[in-house]
Amino acid sequence: MTVQTSPQSAELAAEYTAALQWWRDAGVDCDFSDDATDWLNSARDKAALEPQGKTPSTGDSAHSPAQTSAEQSPKISAARTDFLGDEPPKDLTEFRQWWIETPGLDAIGPRGRIAPRGPKNAALMVLVIDPEERDKTELLSGPHGQLLSRIIKATGISQEETYFASALPRHTPMADTAALAAGGMDTVTLHHINLVSPQRLIALGSGILPLIGQDVSKPDTYLREINQNGSKVPALVSEGLESLMAMPRLKARFWRRWIEWTAQ
């Protein structure tokens, strides 16, 4: 007996296969849905349950990167350093040289720093807290970078259209990002973003909010956008690449956020 397949069925099967392959290329090979959903209480009831003085979270999980940073980072009182000085770098070429050579950006000094890479006005700027441990001459050249390459490929954006940057010049395990930002590194990061002038920004890392000038006491899971000299850059904040590699459910959540973010 021969089973006839209609053209519509064949087309649907091809679309289904292509969709599954897209998620595999993006690094998501499992489906997880463990976020709590309150189906019964009304918005008014939930507002009544919020503790006084607490701003309700807009995220879809109790473990958003902004919330984690807010909970773990006490208020920092540190003397600020004007790293940029009176003549900050005027373009990306000057910034890369300044980033590699300027003393005082970290405790070790210029030797071994990793430069950012990519074009001005990039379609996408990806900002991580620090380079990978294995990075020697190129930023994100290890397993984290491989995952990021698959993610970028799945977005439909090419590597040539992407700007890769870190908020710190070298691998810095357990970096106290709140203290570093209070010491002046947030200004450096925002100046860097301004020089790139990307169409979109993805900031990866559970403690990255202070380094892009955001108040962690008022967490916003997605962030949505940052103000840059009067203009707004669409921005998405997510967990770091190490966490995305370790927990498939975070990769799935990242893609839900990406789809929602880019659909606007």
C-alpha positions in Angstrom: 0.0 0.0 0.0 1.4 3.4 -1.0 0.7 6.4 1.2 0.2 9.6 -0.7 1.7 12.7 0.7 0.1 16.0 -0.2 2.3 19.0 -1.2 0.9 20.8 1.8 2.0 18.0 4.2 5.4 17.9 2.6 5.9 21.6 2.9 4.8 21.6 6.6 7.2 18.7 7.4 10.0 20.7 5.7 9.2 23.8 7.8 9.0 21.8 11.0 12.4 20.2 10.3 14.0 23.6 9.5 12.6 25.0 12.7 14.1 22.2 14.8 17.5 22.6 13.0 17.4 26.3 13.8 17.1 25.7 17.5 19.8 23.0 17.4 22.2 25.5 15.6 21.3 28.1 18.3 22.5 25.6 21.0 19.1 24.6 22.4 18.5 20.9 22.2 16.0 20.5 25.1 12.8 22.1 26.1 12.5 23.3 29.7 9.6 25.1 31.3 10.0 25.5 35.0 9.1 29.1 35.5 6.3 29.6 37.9 3.0 31.0 36.5 0.2 32.3 38.7 -3.0 31.6 36.7 -5.5 32.3 39.4 -4.7 35.6 41.1 -5.6 38.8 39.4 -3.0 41.6 38.9 -4.7 43.5 41.8 -4.4 40.5 44.1 -0.7 40.1 43.2 0.0 43.8 43.8 -1.6 43.5 47.2 0.8 40.7 48.1 3.9 42.7 47.2 5.9 43.9 50.2 5.8 47.6 50.9 8.6 49.6 49.3 9.5 46.8 46.9 9.4 47.3 43.2 7.7 44.3 41.5 10.0 42.4 39.2 9.1 42.4 35.5 11.2 39.3 34.7 10.0 35.8 34.0 12.2 34.1 36.6 13.3 34.7 40.2 16.9 34.3 39.1 17.3 37.1 36.5 20.8 38.5 36.1 19.7 41.9 37.4 18.2 40.4 40.5 21.2 38.3 41.2 23.5 41.3 41.0 21.2 43.4 43.2 21.0 40.7 45.9 24.8 40.0 45.9 26.2 43.5 45.5 26.1 45.7 48.6 26.2 49.5 48.2 29.7 50.4 47.2 31.5 53.6 48.3 34.7 54.0 46.2 36.7 56.9 44.9 36.1 57.3 41.2 38.9 57.4 38.7 38.6 59.4 35.5 40.2 56.8 33.3 39.3 58.6 30.1 40.9 61.9 31.1 40.6 65.2 29.2 41.1 63.6 25.8 39.2 60.3 25.6 39.6 58.2 22.5 37.8 59.7 19.6 37.3 56.6 17.5 37.6 52.8 17.7 41.1 52.7 16.5 42.2 55.1 19.2 40.1 53.2 21.8 41.7 49.8 21.0 45.2 51.3 21.4 44.2 53.1 24.6 42.6 49.8 25.9 45.8 47.9 25.4 48.3 50.4 26.6 46.8 52.6 29.3 48.1 51.9 32.8 45.7 51.6 35.7 42.7 49.9 34.0 43.5 46.8 36.0 45.8 45.7 38.8 48.3 43.9 36.5 49.0 46.4 33.8 48.9 46.5 30.0 50.6 43.1 29.3 48.1 40.4 28.3 45.1 42.5 27.7 42.6 41.4 25.0 41.3 44.0 22.5 37.7 44.3 21.3 37.0 43.6 17.6 34.4 44.4 15.0 33.1 47.3 13.0 31.6 50.7 13.9 27.8 50.9 13.6 27.7 47.1 14.0 24.3 45.4 13.5 24.9 43.8 16.9 27.3 44.5 19.7 28.0 41.7 22.2 29.4 42.8 25.5 30.7 40.4 28.1 32.2 41.1 31.5 35.7 39.8 30.8 37.6 37.8 28.2 37.8 34.0 28.3 40.6 32.4 30.3 41.9 30.9 27.1 42.0 34.1 25.2 45.5 35.1 24.1 45.3 37.3 21.1 41.5 37.4 20.2 38.5 38.0 22.4 36.1 35.1 22.9 38.3 32.5 21.1 37.5 29.6 23.4 34.4 27.5 24.0 32.3 30.5 25.1 33.1 32.2 21.8 32.1 29.0 19.9 28.7 29.0 21.6 28.3 32.7 20.8 29.2 32.1 17.2 26.4 29.6 17.0 24.0 32.0 18.6 24.9 34.8 16.2 24.6 32.5 13.2 21.1 31.6 14.4 20.1 35.3 14.6 20.9 35.7 10.9 23.6 38.3 11.7 27.0 37.7 10.3 30.3 37.7 12.3 31.4 40.6 10.1 28.4 42.7 11.3 29.1 41.9 15.0 31.2 43.9 17.4 32.7 41.8 20.3 33.7 43.6 23.4 34.4 43.1 27.1 33.9 45.5 30.0 37.2 44.5 31.5 40.5 44.2 29.6 41.5 40.8 30.9 40.1 37.6 32.3 39.0 38.5 35.9 37.4 35.6 37.8 34.8 36.6 40.4 35.1 40.3 39.4 33.4 42.7 41.8 31.6 44.5 39.0 29.7 46.9 41.4 33.0 48.1 42.9 34.7 48.3 39.5 31.8 50.3 38.1 31.8 52.7 41.1 35.6 53.2 40.5 35.0 54.5 37.0 34.9 51.5 34.7 31.2 52.1 33.9 32.1 55.4 32.2 34.7 53.6 30.1 32.1 50.9 29.0 29.5 53.5 28.1 32.1 55.5 26.1 33.0 52.3 24.3 29.4 51.6 23.4 29.0 55.2 22.2 32.1 54.9 19.9 30.7 51.6 18.4 27.1 53.1 18.0 25.6 49.6 17.4 22.1 49.0 16.1 21.5 46.5 19.0 23.4 45.6 22.2 23.5 42.3 24.0 25.1 42.4 27.5 26.0 39.0 28.9 26.8 38.3 32.6 25.0 38.2 35.9 26.9 41.2 37.2 27.1 43.3 34.1 24.4 45.9 34.9 26.6 48.2 37.0 29.2 48.3 34.2 26.7 49.7 31.7 25.5 52.3 34.2 22.4 50.6 35.4 21.0 50.8 38.9 20.9 47.3 40.2 18.5 48.3 43.1 15.8 48.7 40.4 16.2 45.4 38.4 14.8 45.0 35.0 15.3 41.6 33.5 15.4 42.7 29.9 16.7 46.3 30.3 15.3 47.0 26.8 17.5 50.0 26.0 20.2 52.3 27.3 20.6 56.1 26.7 23.7 57.1 24.9 24.2 60.9 24.4 20.5 61.5 23.8 19.9 58.5 21.7 18.7 55.1 22.8 20.3 51.8 21.9 18.0 48.7 22.1 19.6 46.4 24.7 19.1 42.9 26.0 20.7 41.6 29.2 21.1 37.9 29.8 23.1 35.4 31.8 26.8 34.9 30.9 28.0 32.5 28.3 29.3 30.1 30.9 25.9 29.8 32.5 24.2 29.4 29.1 26.6 26.5 28.3 25.9 24.8 31.7 22.1 25.1 31.8 20.1 24.4 28.6 17.0 26.0 30.1 18.8 29.3 30.2 19.6 29.0 26.5 15.9 28.4 25.8 15.0 31.4 27.9 17.5 33.6 26.1 15.9 32.7 22.8 12.4 33.4 24.1 13.7 36.9 25.1 15.5 37.4 21.8 12.4 36.5 19.7 10.3 38.9 21.8 12.9 41.6 21.8 13.6 41.6 18.0 9.8 41.3 17.2 9.3 44.9 18.4 
